[in-house]
Amino acid sequence: MLAIDWNSVIQQILYSLFAVVTGIVSGIIGPTYDNLLVPELRPGALYPSISAANPGPTNFLAPAAHFSTFLLVNVVDPSVTLLALAVAVLYFARVWVARWASQFDGLLPRLIVAVVAANFTVPIAGGILAVSAGLYPVVAGWDGGAWQQWVHLAGWGQIQYSWDNGALAFVLSLAEFALVFGLVLAIGIRDALLAVLVALLPIFTLLWPLRPLSNLARRAWLLFLELAFLPCVLVVPLELAVGSPSPVLLIGYLAAAVGSPYLLSVAGTHLAGVGFGSAGGTVQAGAQRGLGVAPATIAAPVGPIANASGVSGAGGRAIAGATRTAGRAPAPAAAPLVAAELVGHGAAHLVRHLRSNSPADRPPTRLPPIRGRGSG
């Protein structure tokens, strides 16, 4: 009678399950990339006409430009009169308060520049988008635009459904799906932020003469410039991923594409603070939490043993103190603190040992009495 190797049967069932799930996830990634991300990254979808009279359903900038004109007429232009009146009052006040004179010398020219720029916000924004729209097709057209099909990035047999890496294939496929979906979401956030900024840039620009609020205008324009040129940076990792030799390298390229807003943010602007994730910040926060929790986790099971050994002598007390110190401090600081605890206990024990062996602390020696020669 043949014996059944149940371990082999269970192993084959698990690997088959992983292969089926991996195939399902891989079958979803391709249409998500080809039918969602690639249409979003087309030049016409990224840079629609901002001055279109009859915008189509995919033009997200034309309604924003019309809304910007509405805010310019109903909010910005009436505010110019109030702002000019406030500047006039301040200029009269500087006659009586001499220390204000230097602060208002350049206020009037700044006000004139801000009013002119606020009224021409839409043409200025359109010029920036036109420059980036002319650069993007050149960058995206490298290698004939091969990045526009998922099969060119991953290949037909990107992950082998072998019996040796079933779980690994599933994990890699799941990571690829998360990164592709993150790219789709990042492009959607970019388009939405561009439309919002086109509508609000006139108001931000009018605040530029006021020094406490001038930073808002600078950040808004820098963010708009960053968002306009973001696709030129994001598409580069996708082009380099064409024909990637391994799924791990493909995941690295996709992660670089998802992190492209952060790459622009480190140049001094603020994309990471308005919805785009910062990969470096996430890794740093996770590492800090891991370093903070790891010592306490390690010290938890060792603590009772160390407390029990604390009554067994100087060595036990040193180990107990070092264990308590390691559990209270994060990982980088725990090592020197534990070393200091052990050195302190060792030094205290050494001092006690030396004092116990010193002549001054010894009890006096009782010698027998000395008798004289004449004694009996």
SULTALIN-V631341 format. One line per field, one symbol per residue. ss: DSSP state (@ for helix, = for strand, . for the rest). phi: phi as a letter, one per 20 degrees, with the letter a starting at -180 (. if undefined). psi: psi as a letter, one per 30 degrees, with the letter a starting at -180 (. if undefined). Layout:
ss=???
phi=???
psi=???
This chain:
ss=.....@@@@@@@@@@@@@@@@@@@@@@@@@@@@@@@@@@@..@@@@..............@@@@@@@@@@@@@@@@@@@@@@@@@@@@@@@@@@@@.@@@@@@@..@@@@@@@@@@@@@.@@@@@@@@@@@@@@@@@@@@.@@@@@@@.@@@@@...........@@@@@@@@@@@@@@@@@@@@@@@@@@@@@@@@@@@@@@@@@....@@@@@@@@@@@@@@@@@@@@@@@@@@@@@@......@@@@@@@@@@@@.@@@@@@.....@@@.....@@@@@@@@@@@@@@@@@@@@@@@@@@@@@@@....@@@@@@@@@@@@@@@..@@@@@@@@@@@@@@@@@@@@@@@@@@..@@@...............
phi=.feeeffffffffffffffffffffffefgffffddffffefgfefcffedffcfefeeeeffffffffffffecffffffffffffffffffffedffefffdfefffffffffffffdffffffffffffffefffffefmmmffecffffdnfdfcfeefecffffffffffffffffffgfffffffffffffgfdggffffeffegfdfffffffffffffffegffefffffffffmffbffffffffffffeffffffffpdcffecpefdffffffffffffffegfffffffeggffffefeepffffffffffffffedfffefffffffffffffffffffffffefffeffffeeffeeffefh
psi=kkkkjfeeeeeeeeeeeeeeeeeeeefeeeeeeefeeeefgkefeeilkfgkeiklffjfeeeeeeeeeeeeefeeeefeeeeeeeeeeeeeffefjeffeffgegeeeeeeeeeeeefgeeeeeeeeeeeeffeeeeefgkgghffgkeffeflehekkhlffheeeeeeeeeeeeeeeeeeeeeeeeeeeeeeeeeefeeeeeffefjefgffeeeeeeeeeeeeegeffeefeeeeffkgkfleeeeeeeeeeeegeeeeeeffgahefggfkkjeeeeeeeeeeeefeeeeeeefeffeeeeeeffggaeeeeeeeeeeeeefflleefeeeeeeeeeeeeeeeeeeeeeefgkeefkkkkjllkkllefk.
